[in-house]
């Protein structure tokens, strides 16, 4: 059997997954967003980040690990309830970059977007949502994280999924070749059942799914303290802010 794009794209059932945590302008009526649309690899800001910080490396494994490390260094974790009027407020990558804060799915979406924009094929990158548990006696909780179909020549399929997490169990010091496999639950089996997965091309689930978000955000998003009219100046101001936060980046 050939473990190629066709195999991995069709290994699990596909179904629409719709996020309903945002509202229409001047309204509390929820608007549905296909989760695939949250991953935006053609965004100029994303492409600029990759170039400025040297995130694209000579191999896919090196690129994936470098991006994981960069997001760990850059992004500050903050619960949605503290940053928006919504219990589960998903942000687009440009919002995460400008706000410089986010929770688990925001960082996972950012990692996935950067990986695909840096040249890793979309079929080798997914955002996953599911249960995690640190110990048999610990409570189970919901979590979102990025997974990457890594080059693992020691395995039967030569490719295998590893977890690129930035917050729950952050293992960016481990090389891709040493990370524990996602199918084994990642580090110490902390990652349990998967609810659904998606990238910018497909979403996988047994049935169509609508993600409800409790309270609906009334268009509250994170913004920069200074507003800049010229687009070029605006993007540059965002980049300077990011560079100030990341500091001396070791590639």
N, C-alpha and C positions, 0 to 999 in steps of 0.2 A: 504494500500500500504506500502511496505517495502522500506524505504529510505536507501538503501545499496549501495555498490560500483557499482553494475549493473545499478541501477537507475541513479546515478550521472554521470557515465561514458557515458551513452547513452541519457541523457536528452537533449543534444544539438547536432547538426550535426557535424561530424568529417570531416576534410579535411586537406591535406598537407599544411604546411606553410613553405616557404623556404626563408631564409635570404641571401641576395646577396650583402653584404657590405665588403667582404674580397676578396683578389685576390690570384691566384696561385703564387708560388715562382717565383720571377724575372719576373713578368708579371702584366699587368693591367687588365687582363681578369678576370671577377668576377667568384668566385666559389660559388656554392649554398650549404647552410648548413641547414639541417632540424632543426627547432628551438628546437625540443625535445632534440637534442644533446648538447645544451648549459647547461642543467641541469645535473650535474655530481656527484651524491651522493656517488659513490664508490671511489672518489678521496681521496688518503691518506691524503692530506693536509686538506681537509674538515673534515675528521674523526678526525684528530689530533686537529683541532680547537675546535670541539665539546667536546673532552675529556679535553683539557687544560683549557678551560674556563667554563666547567660545564654547557653546553647549554642544555643537555638532562635532563628533569625534570620528576617528577612522573606522570604527566598528559600531554596529547597533548596540552591542552590550555596553561599550564604553559610553556611548551617547545616553543610553537609558540611565546608567548610574550617575553620570554627571548631572543630568536633569533632576534626578531625585535629590542629589546633594544640594543643588541650587535652590530648589523649592523649600527644602528643610531650612536652609539658611535665610531665605527671603521672607517666607510667610509666617505671620504670627497667628496662632490659633485664637479664635474668638467664637463663642457660641452665637447662633443666629438670634436668639432672644436678646442678646446684648448689643447686636449690631443692626437689627432691623425689627420691624413690627410683624414678624412672621416666625413661627416655630421652626419652619424648615424652608429657609430662603436660599435657593440655589443661585449662584452668581456666574455670569459669563466670565471668561478669562480676562477680558479687558477691565472688568469691574474689580476682580481680585487683584490684578496688577496695580490698579490705581488706588484701591483702598488699603492694600498691603496686609489685610487680615482676612480670615475666612475659617470655615470649619472643615470637616473631613472631606465632604464631596467637592468643595471649592478647590482644595489642593489637589484632589484626584483628577478633577477635570483639567486643571492647569497642567499637571504632569502629562496627561494624555495628549493634550493639545500641543505642548512643546515637543513631545516625542515624535508625533506625526509630522509637525512642521519641520523638524530637524532631519526628516528623511526616513524614519522607521515606518515601514508599511502599516497602514491602518489596521489590516487584519492581524497584526501582531501586538496591538494595543487595545485595551478595554478599560472602562471604568466598571467596577463591580460593587454591588451593594449586597450586604448579607449580615449574618450574625457573627460576633466575635465573643470570645470568652477567655480570660487570662488564666483561669484555674478551674478545676472541676467544681469547686464550691463557690466560685465567683458568679455573679449574675451575668446573664447573656445580654448583650446590647447590640443595637444596629450600628453599622459602620459602612462607609464608602471608601474605596481605595482603588488605585490603579494596578492593573496586572499587565505583564509584558511577556510575550512569547520569546523567550531567550534562546540564544544559541547555546545548547548544552550537549556537546558531542558525546558525553559519557552516557547519555540516556538512549533508550532504544529508538526513540523518534528523532533524536538529534535536536529537537526543539521542545521546550517545555515552559509552562507558565510559572513565572515568579511574581512575587508581590513587590510593588514599588510604593510603599506607604511613607507618609511624611509625618504622621502624628501618633497613631495608636501604638504600633510597634515599628519604630523608625530604625532601619538597619542600613543606613546609607554608607556605613563604614565597611560593610560586607561587599566584596566583589560579586557581580552577577553570577559568576560560576560557582560561588559558595552559598548563595541564598537557598534556603529550604523551599521546596517546590510548593506551589499553591495547592496542588491536588493532595498534598499531605498536610494541608492546613497551615502552611507557612511556619513561622517560628513557633516551636513547641506545640503545634496544632491549634494555635490561638484562633485561627480563621475557620469558622464553621460553615454552615449551609449558606449557599448563595441564593439571593432572591432574584436578581436579574443582572445583566451586563449590557454594555453598549459602547460603541465608538461613533465616529462621525458618519459611518456608512450603514451600520446595522444595529439593531437592538434584539437581545435574546431573552425570551421568557416563555413559559408554557402557554400563557394566554395574554391577551391585551391587558395592559395595566394602566391605571390612572393613579398618580401619586398625589394624594391630598396633603395639604400643608397646615391644617388647623386654621389659624388666622391667616387671612390673605394680606400680603404686603400692599400698602397703599402707595406703590411706586417709590418706596424708600430705598435708595441705593447709596452706596458709599461714593463720596465725591471728594475731589481735591479741595484744599482750603482756598487755593487761588484758581480763578477761572481765567483761561487764556483764549482769546478769540481766534487767533490764527492757528490752524490745525498743526502746522509744522512746529510752532512754538509750544503748542499744547503737548504734543507727543514728546518733544524734547524735555519739557518740564517734568513729565511723568518719568522719563528715563533718568533724569538727574535725581529725582526723589528715590527711585529704586536703587540707583548706584550708591546713594548716601546710606541707604539701609543695609545693603549687602556688604558695603565696604570693600576691603581688599579681597577680591575673589581669586582663589587658587584653582586654576584649571587642572 
